[in-house]
Amino acid sequence: MIAIRRRGERAAAGFARAEDGVAIVEFALIVPVLLIIYFGTVEITSVMRNVRKVDILSRTIGDTLSQRTMPTADEVNEVFQVAPIVLAPFDGTGVQMTVSAVGVVGDAETGPLQVCSSVAAAGSPVRAAGAPAPVAGADSLQPKGTRLLLVEISAPYKPVTAASLFGDGGPGFLITRKTLWPVRYGRRYASMSPEVVLGSGASCPPR
């Protein structure tokens, strides 16, 4: 009985000192965490780059059209065609682009922005004249007679790590940007502020 107990104690002591599988267990526990950190860093960096590209595209479109008075359909299409160039190396297909001339109508010292005229790239929505400008509340109230361009960009994003691992990046999500841009040139109609008339629309009404 005593011999059996001693053998049991020696076996228990040997098991306590055994370290053969410790490294494998630690490796199995740490590797998933390291992979999550690595792929998360890659994905966050990619998203930030794409957001920056969308922001540059929005500003490029706004700055270009703000230097026109009544841009023709061909001029507008040429501006929209820069999207794949600006967004590279990200995919420029499926990007929606809408530009609206917005302004404050009425005699009040401040008022909400409303759409006066609008154009859009193929497959993108055109804003109806007279509709409220789709901007945040803080930006919607502007001084009387304000005239601006509102550039709306919506670009699909697919995760790069998922595409690398599984071939299809999945549904992803949309990166959107709304930029209010001042009119550089334009023509003065019912306001002292210069205004751009887009598409077949008209200038902002006085009231």
N, C-alpha and C positions, 0 to 999 in steps of 0.2 A: 504493500500500500504506500509505504514511504517512497519507494523507488518510482512508483507511478506518479506520485505528487511531484518529486524532483524533476522527472522528465517533463511534466507539464509546466513547471516553473521555468525550466531552461527553454522550452519552446516559446513560452510567452515572452521571455526576455529577448530571444532571438527575433521574434516578430516585431518587438518594439524598436529594435536597432536596425531593422531592414529598411533600406532607402532606395531600393532598386527602381520602384515605380513612382517615386515622388516627382522626379523631373518630368515624366510623361504626364502625370496628372496636372502639374503646374502649367505645362505647355498647353494642354487641352483647355485649361481655364483662361489663360491669358490671351491666346491667339484670337478667339472671337472678339474680345474687347479691342485688341489692336486693329483688327480688320474693320470694325465699326468706326473707330477713330479715323483710320486712313480713308475709307470710302466716304465718310461724312465730310472730312476736310476737302476731298476732291470735289464732292457734290456742291458744297457751300461755295467754294471758289468758282465753280462753273456757273452757278446761279447768279452770283454777284457780277461776273463778267457779262452774262447775258442781259441782266438788268441795266448795266451800264451801256451796253449796245443799244437797247431799246430807248434809253434816255437820249443818247446821241442822235438816234434816228428821229425822235420826236422834235428835238431842237433844230435839226437840220431842215426838216420839212417846214417848221414854223418860221425859221429865219429866211428861207428861200422865198416862200409865198408872201411873207410880210413885205417884201420889196417889190411886189406887183400891185397894180391898181385893179385890173380885171384880168387875171390870168386865163388864158385860153385852155380848152380841154387838153390840147397837146402838151402845153407847158405843165399842167397839173399831172398828167400821166408820166411825163419825164421825171418829175419830182418823186412820184411814188415808186418809180423803177429803181431808185437808188437803194431801196430797202435791202435786197440781197447783198449789195456791196458793203453797206454800213454794218449789217448784222453778221457778216462773215467773221469767224468760221462757223457760226451757228446757222441752222437752216432757216432760210427766209420765206419758205412756202407756208401758206396758211396765215400769214400776218394780215391783220385787218387794220386799215388806216382811214381815219375820217378827219377832215379839217372843216371847221365851222367858223364863220365870221360872227362874232357875238358882240353885243353891246347893251348899254343901259338905255332904255326907252322911257321917256316921260320927263316931267319937270321936277321931280323930287331930287333933293341933294344927293341921295344915294338910292340905289335900286338894284334889283336882281338882274343878272345877265340873262339875255335871251338870244336865241339863234336868229340871225338875219339871213344868212345864206350858208350853203354847205355843199361839199363835194366829198367823194369817197373813192377809194380804190375798188377794183372789181371784187365783188363778194362782201363788201363792207357796208354797214348801214349809213344812210344819209340822214342827217338830222332835219326835221321839219322846221320851216321858218315859223317864228313865233313861239316855239317851244322853249321851256326853260333850259338854260345851258346845264349839262350834266356835270357840274363841278361841286366840290365840297362847299358846305355852308359858309365857311370863312372866306372863300374866294368868290362866292356868288354875288355878294354885295359889293358894288363898286360905285365910284363917284358918277354923278350925272354926266352923260355924254361920252362915257368910256367906250372905246372900240378896241377889241382884241381879236386874236386868232386863238382858237381852241383846237389843239392837235390831240387826237385820241389814237393810241396804238395798243393793239392786243396781239401778243406773240405767243404761240404755244411753246412750251418747254418740256423736253423729255429728259429724264435723268440719264446722265452719261454712264454712270456706273452700272445701272440696270441694263442698259443697252450693251455694254461690254460683256456682262456676265451671261445674260439670257437672250441676247439678240434683239429683242423688242423692249424698248425702254418703258413700255406701259403707257397709260393715258397721260401721265404728267400733269401739268397745270398751265394756266395762262399768266403771263407777265403783262401787266397793263400799265399804261402811263398816260396821264392827262396833263398837258402843258398849256398854260395860258401864255401867249407870246405877244409882245407889243408890235403894233404895225409901224414899220419903218418909214414907208412912203405912203402909197394909197392916195385917195382923194377925199376931200371934205364934202359931206352931204348935209345931213341934218345936225351935225355936231362940229365942234372945232377940232375934234380929233380925226386924224386921217383914218380911212376905212378901206378895206379890201372887199370887193364883191366877188363871190365865188360861183362858178357854174352859171346856171341860168337864173340865179336868184337876183334879188334887188338889195339896195342899201337898207340900213336900219331905218325904220320910220321915225319921224320926230316924236310921235306919241303912240 
